[in-house]
Amino acid sequence: MLAVTIWRRPGLGIAANARTIFSTGLVSGALNGAAAIGGLPLAIYFVATRMAAATVRAMVIVYLLFAGLVLLGAETVVANRL
Protein backbone atom coordinates (compact mmCIF):
# COMPACT_ATOMS: atom_id res chain seq x y z
CA MET A 1 0.00 0.00 0.00
CA LEU A 2 2.82 2.41 0.87
CA ALA A 3 4.55 1.55 -2.41
CA VAL A 4 1.44 2.57 -4.36
CA THR A 5 1.18 5.79 -2.34
CA ILE A 6 4.81 6.63 -3.06
CA TRP A 7 4.42 5.72 -6.73
CA ARG A 8 1.33 7.92 -7.19
CA ARG A 9 2.75 10.77 -5.04
CA PRO A 10 -0.65 12.20 -4.12
CA GLY A 11 0.66 15.34 -2.41
CA LEU A 12 -1.85 15.61 0.39
CA GLY A 13 -1.02 19.26 0.90
CA ILE A 14 0.51 18.78 4.32
CA ALA A 15 2.47 21.85 5.34
CA ALA A 16 5.88 21.38 6.93
CA ASN A 17 5.24 23.38 10.09
CA ALA A 18 6.12 22.72 13.73
CA ARG A 19 2.79 21.05 14.53
CA THR A 20 2.92 18.47 11.73
CA ILE A 21 6.61 17.75 12.31
CA PHE A 22 6.03 17.24 16.05
CA SER A 23 2.96 15.05 15.44
CA THR A 24 4.79 12.92 12.91
CA GLY A 25 7.73 12.52 15.28
CA LEU A 26 5.43 11.57 18.14
CA VAL A 27 3.63 8.91 16.09
CA SER A 28 6.91 7.66 14.67
CA GLY A 29 8.48 7.37 18.12
CA ALA A 30 5.46 5.54 19.52
CA LEU A 31 5.43 3.08 16.63
CA ASN A 32 9.18 2.60 16.87
CA GLY A 33 8.90 1.77 20.55
CA ALA A 34 5.87 -0.45 20.15
CA ALA A 35 6.68 -2.36 16.97
CA ALA A 36 10.00 -1.10 15.56
CA ILE A 37 8.32 0.48 12.50
CA GLY A 38 9.10 4.12 13.17
CA GLY A 39 10.16 4.90 9.60
CA LEU A 40 6.72 4.33 8.10
CA PRO A 41 5.05 7.54 9.41
CA LEU A 42 8.08 9.52 8.28
CA ALA A 43 7.96 8.08 4.78
CA ILE A 44 4.25 8.90 4.50
CA TYR A 45 4.87 12.44 5.80
CA PHE A 46 7.71 13.05 3.35
CA VAL A 47 5.68 11.75 0.42
CA ALA A 48 2.66 13.84 1.44
CA THR A 49 4.76 17.01 1.52
CA ARG A 50 6.06 16.32 -2.01
CA MET A 51 9.74 16.22 -1.15
CA ALA A 52 12.12 14.98 -3.82
CA ALA A 53 12.73 11.21 -3.79
CA ALA A 54 16.43 11.63 -3.01
CA THR A 55 15.59 13.86 -0.04
CA VAL A 56 13.05 11.33 1.27
CA ARG A 57 15.59 8.51 1.06
CA ALA A 58 18.28 10.58 2.78
CA MET A 59 15.98 11.72 5.59
CA VAL A 60 14.70 8.19 6.29
CA ILE A 61 18.26 6.82 6.32
CA VAL A 62 19.39 9.49 8.79
CA TYR A 63 16.34 8.91 11.00
CA LEU A 64 16.83 5.15 11.09
CA LEU A 65 20.54 5.58 11.85
CA PHE A 66 19.87 7.82 14.84
CA ALA A 67 16.95 5.71 16.06
CA GLY A 68 19.22 2.65 15.97
CA LEU A 69 21.99 4.47 17.84
CA VAL A 70 19.58 5.62 20.55
CA LEU A 71 18.24 2.08 20.91
CA LEU A 72 21.77 0.68 21.09
CA GLY A 73 22.66 3.20 23.80
CA ALA A 74 19.52 2.38 25.79
CA GLU A 75 20.21 -1.36 25.55
CA THR A 76 23.79 -0.80 26.71
CA VAL A 77 22.65 1.17 29.75
CA VAL A 78 20.06 -1.45 30.68
CA ALA A 79 22.49 -4.34 30.16
CA ASN A 80 25.09 -2.70 32.43
CA ARG A 81 22.55 -2.34 35.24
CA LEU A 82 21.62 -6.00 35.27
C-alpha positions, -999 to 999 in steps of 0.1 A, spaced: 0 0 0 28 24 9 45 16 -24 14 26 -44 12 58 -23 48 66 -31 44 57 -67 13 79 -72 27 108 -50 -6 122 -41 7 153 -24 -18 156 4 -10 193 9 5 188 43 25 219 53 59 214 69 52 234 101 61 227 137 28 210 145 29 185 117 66 177 123 60 172 160 30 151 154 48 129 129 77 125 153 54 116 181 36 89 161 69 77 147 85 74 181 55 55 195 54 31 166 92 26 169 89 18 206 59 -5 201 67 -24 170 100 -11 156 83 5 125 91 41 132 102 49 96 67 43 81 50 75 94 81 95 83 80 81 48 43 89 45 49 124 58 77 131 34 57 117 4 27 138 14 48 170 15 61 163 -20 97 162 -11 121 150 -38 127 112 -38 164 116 -30 156 139 0 130 113 13 156 85 11 183 106 28 160 117 56 147 82 63 183 68 63 194 95 88 163 89 110 168 51 111 205 56 119 199 78 148 169 57 161 192 27 160 220 45 178 196 56 206 182 21 209 218 7 211 227 32 238 195 24 258 202 -14 256 238 -8 267 227 12 298 201 -15 307 225 -43 302 251 -27 324 226 -23 352 216 -60 353 
